[in-house]
Amino acid sequence: MKHMTVSASVVLAGVFATGAAFAQTAWDMPTPYPDGNFHTKNIAEFAKEVDAKTNGSLKITVHSNQSLIKHPDIKTSVRDGIVPIGELLVSRLENESPIFGVDSVPFLASSYELSKKLYDAQRPYMEKLLGDQGLELLFSVPWPTQGIYAKKEVKAIADLEGLKFRAYNLGTERVAALAKMVPTQIEASDIATAFATGRVEAMITSPSTGVDAKVWDFLTHYHDTKAWIPRNMVIVNKAAFDKLSDAEKSAVKDAAAAAETRGWEASRVENDAKMQVLKDNGIVIVEPSDELKAGFAEIGKTITEEWKTRAGVDGEALLKTFNGQ
């Protein structure tokens, strides 16, 4: 009987151990950018913190550089429950609502301080739009400021006319149209190939993306226009999130808040560091001429007015909050 009792105890212990293993939740998380990108590094730290805070009961595996799901499909995949969580560029969703594109309106918020203020004004509207689709916003982190990459110095808007231009959202497509360029949608991971094959000749993007793509292999100049500060966001499927225990939900929220704070600071550091990398690799850093600034300011005014018209009452309220009215 004693041996039977011991054996039964061992069996029960095995059952409970197996049950604990099955209780573990595993989430796959697609992201658009390579492992070396500061957004991806920040998300890797987020996943690590979730693991630690839940004592391993929730494991998030990050699939970087579009290796699991292509960038254009990440939001839909999270919404449809194909994956529970993912990262994407906020303004990719501007075709759903202009609210998602306000961070890419040129010269509306061209400093980190103004960008954070704009995000605070935008967030409630984003949360409502995402919530209506069964999604929840966890955190949002900005890119460094956006500048013009080209094979020559651009002294005025007229110098851009006719160039094949890499676009990545509706905002960049509109900039291209107003500057009389020819826009082509190109994902970050395809930039080098697009330039090498002549599909594009210029782009507006961050120092980070420029370094990721090793632009010194096919471009010569970076114009520090500080045109806008777009953001990425991490979203979660609400049904998947609701299945977590209260402790796991708190862990995810806490790790998300920490990731957002860490990401904003990392973006500032990244901006300066990657500008230096561009210089070190022979890219000529150009301070925009007054004529170029004036030309972009006019484009910015046009796009802001167009955005206000498309965004309607919510857009007007958002900008009033942003402007402190």
C-alpha positions as CSV (number, residue, x, y, z in Angstrom):
1,M,0.0,0.0,0.0
2,K,2.9,2.3,0.9
3,H,4.4,1.7,-2.6
4,M,1.0,2.3,-4.2
5,T,0.5,5.6,-2.4
6,V,3.9,6.8,-3.4
7,S,3.2,5.8,-7.0
8,A,-0.1,7.5,-7.0
9,S,1.5,10.6,-5.7
10,V,4.1,10.6,-8.5
11,V,1.3,10.1,-11.1
12,L,-0.7,13.0,-9.6
13,A,2.3,15.2,-9.6
14,G,2.9,14.4,-13.2
15,V,-0.7,15.2,-14.0
16,F,-0.5,18.6,-12.3
17,A,2.8,19.3,-13.9
18,T,1.3,18.5,-17.3
19,G,-1.7,20.7,-16.5
20,A,0.6,23.6,-15.6
21,A,2.4,23.2,-18.9
22,F,-0.8,23.2,-20.9
23,A,-1.9,26.3,-19.0
24,Q,0.9,28.3,-20.5
25,T,-0.2,30.7,-23.2
26,A,2.0,31.2,-26.3
27,W,1.6,34.2,-28.5
28,D,3.2,34.7,-31.9
29,M,3.9,38.4,-32.7
30,P,4.7,39.6,-36.2
31,T,6.7,42.8,-36.7
32,P,7.8,44.6,-39.9
33,Y,11.4,45.6,-39.1
34,P,14.7,43.7,-38.7
35,D,16.2,42.6,-35.4
36,G,18.6,45.5,-35.3
37,N,15.9,48.2,-35.5
38,F,15.2,50.0,-32.3
39,H,11.5,49.3,-32.5
40,T,12.2,45.5,-32.7
41,K,14.7,45.7,-29.9
42,N,12.1,47.5,-27.7
43,I,9.4,44.9,-28.5
44,A,11.9,42.1,-27.7
45,E,12.3,43.7,-24.3
46,F,8.6,44.0,-23.9
47,A,8.2,40.3,-24.6
48,K,10.9,39.5,-22.1
49,E,9.2,41.6,-19.4
50,V,5.9,39.9,-20.0
51,D,7.6,36.5,-19.6
52,A,9.2,37.7,-16.4
53,K,6.1,39.4,-14.9
54,T,3.9,36.3,-15.6
55,N,6.5,33.8,-14.4
56,G,6.5,32.3,-17.9
57,S,2.7,31.7,-18.1
58,L,2.5,34.0,-21.2
59,K,5.2,33.6,-23.8
60,I,5.4,36.1,-26.7
61,T,7.6,35.0,-29.7
62,V,8.6,38.0,-31.9
63,H,8.8,37.3,-35.6
64,S,10.7,40.3,-37.0
65,N,11.2,41.7,-40.5
66,Q,7.9,40.5,-42.0
67,S,9.1,36.9,-41.5
68,L,5.7,35.6,-40.3
69,I,3.2,38.1,-41.8
70,K,3.8,40.9,-44.3
71,H,3.4,44.4,-42.9
72,P,0.2,45.3,-44.9
73,D,-1.5,42.2,-43.5
74,I,-0.5,42.4,-39.8
75,K,-3.5,44.5,-38.6
76,T,-6.0,42.2,-40.4
77,S,-4.3,39.1,-39.0
78,V,-4.6,40.4,-35.5
79,R,-8.2,41.5,-36.0
80,D,-9.1,38.1,-37.4
81,G,-7.3,36.2,-34.7
82,I,-4.7,34.6,-36.9
83,V,-2.2,36.0,-34.5
84,P,-3.1,37.6,-31.1
85,I,-0.7,40.6,-31.2
86,G,1.4,42.6,-33.8
87,E,3.2,45.8,-34.6
88,L,2.5,48.1,-37.5
89,L,2.9,51.7,-38.7
90,V,-0.1,53.7,-37.5
91,S,-0.6,55.7,-40.7
92,R,-0.9,52.5,-42.8
93,L,-4.5,52.6,-41.6
94,E,-5.3,56.0,-42.9
95,N,-7.4,54.5,-45.7
96,E,-9.7,53.3,-42.9
97,S,-9.9,56.7,-41.1
98,P,-8.0,59.9,-41.4
99,I,-7.5,59.8,-37.7
100,F,-4.8,57.2,-38.2
101,G,-2.8,59.5,-40.5
102,V,-2.6,62.7,-38.4
103,D,1.0,61.9,-37.2
104,S,2.1,62.0,-40.9
105,V,0.7,65.4,-41.8
106,P,3.8,67.3,-42.8
107,F,5.0,70.0,-40.4
108,L,2.0,69.6,-38.0
109,A,4.2,68.1,-35.3
110,S,7.9,68.2,-36.2
111,S,9.4,67.9,-32.7
112,Y,9.2,65.1,-30.1
113,E,7.4,67.4,-27.7
114,L,4.7,68.3,-30.3
115,S,4.6,64.7,-31.4
116,K,3.8,63.5,-27.9
117,K,1.1,66.2,-27.6
118,L,-0.4,65.1,-30.9
119,Y,-0.4,61.4,-29.7
120,D,-2.2,62.3,-26.5
121,A,-4.9,64.1,-28.5
122,Q,-5.1,61.3,-31.0
123,R,-5.1,58.3,-28.7
124,P,-8.8,58.3,-27.5
125,Y,-10.0,58.4,-31.2
126,M,-7.5,55.6,-32.1
127,E,-8.7,53.5,-29.2
128,K,-12.3,53.9,-30.3
129,L,-11.6,53.0,-33.9
130,L,-9.6,49.9,-32.9
131,G,-12.1,48.9,-30.3
132,D,-14.9,48.8,-32.8
133,Q,-12.9,46.1,-34.6
134,G,-12.2,44.0,-31.6
135,L,-8.6,45.4,-31.1
136,E,-6.9,47.1,-28.3
137,L,-4.0,49.6,-28.4
138,L,-1.1,48.6,-26.1
139,F,1.5,51.2,-26.9
140,S,2.8,53.5,-29.6
141,V,6.4,54.6,-30.3
142,P,7.7,57.3,-32.7
143,W,10.2,57.0,-35.4
144,P,13.0,59.6,-35.6
145,T,12.2,62.7,-37.7
146,Q,11.7,62.3,-41.4
147,G,14.1,63.6,-44.0
148,I,14.6,63.5,-47.8
149,Y,17.1,60.9,-49.2
150,A,18.2,61.5,-52.8
151,K,21.2,61.1,-55.2
152,K,21.8,64.9,-55.2
153,E,21.2,67.9,-53.1
154,V,17.6,69.1,-53.3
155,K,17.5,72.9,-53.0
156,A,13.9,73.5,-53.9
157,I,10.6,71.5,-54.4
158,A,11.1,71.9,-58.1
159,D,14.2,69.7,-57.9
160,L,12.0,66.8,-56.9
161,E,9.7,67.0,-59.9
162,G,9.5,63.8,-61.9
163,L,11.5,61.7,-59.5
164,K,10.3,58.2,-58.7
165,F,9.5,58.4,-55.0
166,R,9.2,55.7,-52.4
167,A,5.8,56.0,-50.6
168,Y,4.7,54.0,-47.6
169,N,1.3,55.5,-46.7
170,L,-1.4,57.9,-48.0
171,G,0.5,60.9,-46.6
172,T,3.7,60.2,-48.4
173,E,1.7,59.5,-51.6
174,R,0.1,63.0,-51.3
175,V,3.5,64.7,-50.6
176,A,4.7,63.1,-53.8
177,A,1.7,64.2,-55.8
178,L,2.0,67.8,-54.6
179,A,5.7,67.9,-55.3
180,K,5.0,66.4,-58.8
181,M,6.9,63.2,-58.0
182,V,5.9,59.6,-59.0
183,P,5.0,57.6,-55.9
184,T,5.5,53.8,-55.6
185,Q,4.6,51.9,-52.5
186,I,7.7,50.2,-51.1
187,E,8.1,48.4,-47.8
188,A,11.1,49.1,-45.7
189,S,12.5,45.7,-46.2
190,D,12.5,46.2,-50.0
191,I,14.2,49.7,-50.1
192,A,17.6,48.5,-51.3
193,T,16.2,46.4,-54.1
194,A,13.8,49.1,-55.2
195,F,16.7,51.7,-55.5
196,A,19.1,49.1,-57.1
197,T,16.5,48.3,-59.8
198,G,15.5,51.9,-60.4
199,R,12.0,51.6,-59.2
200,V,12.6,54.6,-56.9
201,E,15.0,57.5,-56.9
202,A,14.2,59.4,-53.7
203,M,12.3,58.9,-50.4
204,I,11.3,60.6,-47.2
205,T,12.0,58.5,-44.2
206,S,14.0,58.3,-40.9
207,P,17.7,58.0,-40.3
208,S,16.9,54.6,-38.8
209,T,15.4,53.2,-42.0
210,G,18.2,54.7,-44.0
211,V,20.8,52.8,-41.9
212,D,18.7,49.6,-42.0
213,A,18.7,49.8,-45.8
214,K,22.4,50.9,-46.0
215,V,21.5,53.8,-48.2
216,W,25.1,54.8,-48.8
217,D,25.2,51.9,-51.3
218,F,22.8,53.7,-53.6
219,L,22.2,57.3,-52.4
220,T,24.4,60.3,-51.5
221,H,22.4,63.0,-49.6
222,Y,20.1,63.2,-46.6
223,H,18.1,66.5,-46.1
224,D,17.2,67.0,-42.4
225,T,13.7,68.4,-43.0
226,K,12.1,67.1,-39.8
227,A,9.0,66.8,-41.9
228,W,7.0,64.7,-39.4
229,I,7.4,62.0,-36.7
230,P,5.3,59.0,-37.6
231,R,4.6,56.3,-35.1
232,N,4.3,52.5,-34.9
233,M,1.8,50.8,-32.6
234,V,1.4,47.5,-31.0
235,I,-2.2,46.1,-31.0
236,V,-3.7,43.1,-29.4
237,N,-6.8,41.0,-30.3
238,K,-9.3,41.9,-27.6
239,A,-10.7,38.3,-27.4
240,A,-7.2,36.9,-27.0
241,F,-6.4,39.5,-24.3
242,D,-9.7,38.8,-22.5
243,K,-8.7,35.1,-22.2
244,L,-5.7,36.0,-20.0
245,S,-5.9,35.9,-16.2
246,D,-6.2,39.2,-14.4
247,A,-2.5,38.9,-13.3
248,E,-1.4,38.3,-16.9
249,K,-3.5,41.2,-18.2
250,S,-1.8,43.5,-15.6
251,A,1.6,42.2,-16.6
252,V,0.9,43.0,-20.3
253,K,-0.3,46.5,-19.5
254,D,2.6,47.2,-17.2
255,A,5.1,46.0,-19.8
256,A,3.4,48.0,-22.5
257,A,3.5,51.2,-20.5
258,A,7.2,50.6,-19.8
259,A,7.8,49.9,-23.5
260,E,6.1,53.1,-24.6
261,T,8.2,55.2,-22.2
262,R,11.4,53.4,-23.2
263,G,10.6,53.6,-26.9
264,W,10.1,57.4,-26.9
265,E,13.4,57.9,-25.3
266,A,15.1,55.3,-27.5
267,S,13.7,57.2,-30.6
268,R,15.5,60.4,-29.5
269,V,18.8,58.6,-29.0
270,E,18.3,56.7,-32.2
271,N,17.8,59.9,-34.2
272,D,21.2,61.2,-33.2
273,A,23.0,57.9,-33.4
274,K,21.8,57.0,-36.8
275,M,22.5,60.4,-38.2
276,Q,26.1,59.9,-37.2
277,V,26.1,56.4,-38.9
278,L,24.9,58.1,-42.1
279,K,27.7,60.6,-41.9
280,D,30.3,58.0,-41.1
281,N,29.3,56.1,-44.2
282,G,29.7,59.1,-46.5
283,I,26.1,60.4,-46.7
284,V,26.1,64.2,-47.0
285,I,23.8,65.7,-44.3
286,V,22.1,68.8,-45.7
287,E,20.4,71.5,-43.7
288,P,17.4,72.4,-45.9
289,S,17.5,75.7,-47.7
290,D,14.9,78.4,-46.9
291,E,13.4,77.8,-50.4
292,L,13.0,74.0,-49.7
293,K,11.5,74.7,-46.2
294,A,9.0,77.2,-47.7
295,G,8.0,74.8,-50.4
296,F,7.4,72.0,-47.9
297,A,5.5,74.5,-45.6
298,E,3.1,75.2,-48.4
299,I,2.6,71.4,-49.0
300,G,2.1,71.0,-45.3
301,K,-0.6,73.6,-45.2
302,T,-2.4,72.0,-48.1
303,I,-2.3,68.5,-46.6
304,T,-3.4,69.8,-43.2
305,E,-6.5,71.4,-44.7
306,E,-7.3,68.3,-46.7
307,W,-6.9,66.2,-43.6
308,K,-9.2,68.4,-41.6
309,T,-11.9,68.1,-44.3
310,R,-11.6,64.4,-44.5
311,A,-11.4,63.8,-40.7
312,G,-14.6,65.8,-40.0
313,V,-15.9,66.5,-36.5
314,D,-13.5,64.2,-34.8
315,G,-10.5,65.6,-36.7
316,E,-11.5,69.1,-35.7
317,A,-11.9,68.2,-32.1
318,L,-8.5,66.3,-32.2
319,L,-6.7,69.4,-33.5
320,K,-8.4,71.7,-31.0
321,T,-7.1,69.5,-28.2
322,F,-3.7,69.4,-29.8
323,N,-3.6,73.2,-30.1
324,G,-4.9,73.7,-26.5
325,Q,-8.2,75.2,-27.5
